[in-house]
Amino acid sequence: MTCIRLETRLDCPPETAARLVMDPQTMRHVASPLAVMEPVDPPEWPARWQERVYTVRLKILGLVPAGRQRIDIRLGEQHAEAGAHAFVLHDAGGGDLMTRWDHWIFATAHEDGGTRYVDRVEVGAGWLTPLSGLMTRAFFAWRQHRLRALAAKA
């Protein structure tokens, strides 16, 4: 298992960051084009994430099939790193490629204004874990880059 933690500052209030994170279209936007997800169960994306398990078909770069992934949304959970006044979203998922995908998102007020945004994810993929860890770090750096641009327009 590998743990990756990336933090950035978003140029929007924490409430806006939370609204963006709760929208599945944001996830699709910030992951693209590195990862493309198609809903399987349910067959359509919800308007907002709900506490439940979603199954998606994952394609790397929109072309290379990477199996199915479970997105297991848990809201209202706390994490020691999040702080008392943080928005917290937990995806306790996994799938064919990454058997362990324990992703936490924290959003709190930044001391300089805006939002302190953190992605913390533990990944496991058997003997591919070291490579999947490197790929996940690059993927989250890309996601945060895209999320900063989106937040600045929100």
N, C-alpha and C positions, 0 to 999 in steps of 0.2 A: 504494500500500500504506500502511496505517495500523497503528501499533503501540499497543496498549492494555495497561497494566499496573496491576492493582489488588491491594492487599495488605490483609489483615485478620488479626485474632487470633481463633483458635478456642479455646473453653474445653474442650479435651480434649487428651490427649497426642498427639504426632505419629503414633504407631502407630494410634490410633483414626481420626485424620484420613485416614491412608493407606488403612485398611480401608474407610472411607466412600467415598473417591474411586474405589477399585477396584470398587465395586458400581454397575452400570448403573442400578439403581433410584434411587440417590442423584442421578445426573445427571438422570433423568426428574423426580424430585421438585423439585430446586432450579431447574430450567428452567421448570417449570409455574407459572402458566398462560401465560407469555409465549411459550414455544416447546414444542410437543408433537411428539415423535418416535415414529414407528412403525417397527419393524424390518422390513426387506425381505430383506436377505441378511446373515446367516441370518435366517429368519423369526421367530425367538424371541430374546429377550434372553438373554445368557449369565448364569450366576450371578456371575461375576467377569470383568472385562475380560481378554482374552488379546491377545497380539501378533498382530494381523491387521487386515484392513479390514472394517468393518461398513458396510452401506448402509442408510440410514433415509429415510423420507418425513417431511418437515418441514412443520409447519403453524404459522403465526403465530397466537397466541391460540387455538390449537386449531381455527381456522376457515379461515384464509386459506392455501391451498396455496403452499408456497415451494420446491417441487421436491424433489430428492433431495440428500442430503448424505452424504459419505464420512467415516466416523470411522476414522482410520488410527492405531491404538494402537501405540505404541512404548514399551517399558519398558527400563530400565537405561541409557538415554542420559544423558549429562551436558550441563549447560548452565552457562556461566560464572557466571551469576547464582545458581545453585542452592546452591552450597556443597558441601563434601565429604560432609556427613552428612544430606543432604536426600533425602526421597522425591521422585521425579521421575516424572511421567507426561507423555508427549508425544503429542498428536493432530496428525498431519501431514495433515489432511483437506482437504476442499474440496467444492464441489458446484455445483448449478445457480445458486443465488443468490450465494453467496460462493465465488468460484473459488479463492481462497487462504484457508485457515484453518489457521494454524500456532499451535496452542495448547499452552502449557507450563503444568503445575501443579507447584509446589514446596511442600513441607511440611517445616518444620524446627522444632526446639524454640525457643520464644519465650523471651527473656531474663526475662520476668515470669511464666513458667509457661505452660502450654498450647502452642499451635502457631502459628507464623508461617506463614500460608497466602498464596500468591501465584498469581494468574492472569496470565499474559503471553500475549497473542495478537496475531499479525499477520494482518490481514484485507485482502483485495483483492476488489473487485467491479467492476472496470472504472470507468466514469464514475460509478457509484454508490458508490465507495469512501468519499468523505467522509460521506455519509449512513449507510452501513453501519457506519462507524467510530463515529458517535454512537450508533447503535442498539446496537452491540456493547458499548460502555461502559455504557449503561443496563442491558443484559441481564446483564453480569457483576456490576454492583452489586447487582442483584436476586438473582442466584445466590448471591453471598457472604452477603447478608442471610439467605436461606433456609438456607444451609449453617451459618451461626453458630447458628441456632435448632436445627438438627438435631444439631450437634456437642454442644451444651449438654445434650441429652437422652441422648447416647450413653454 
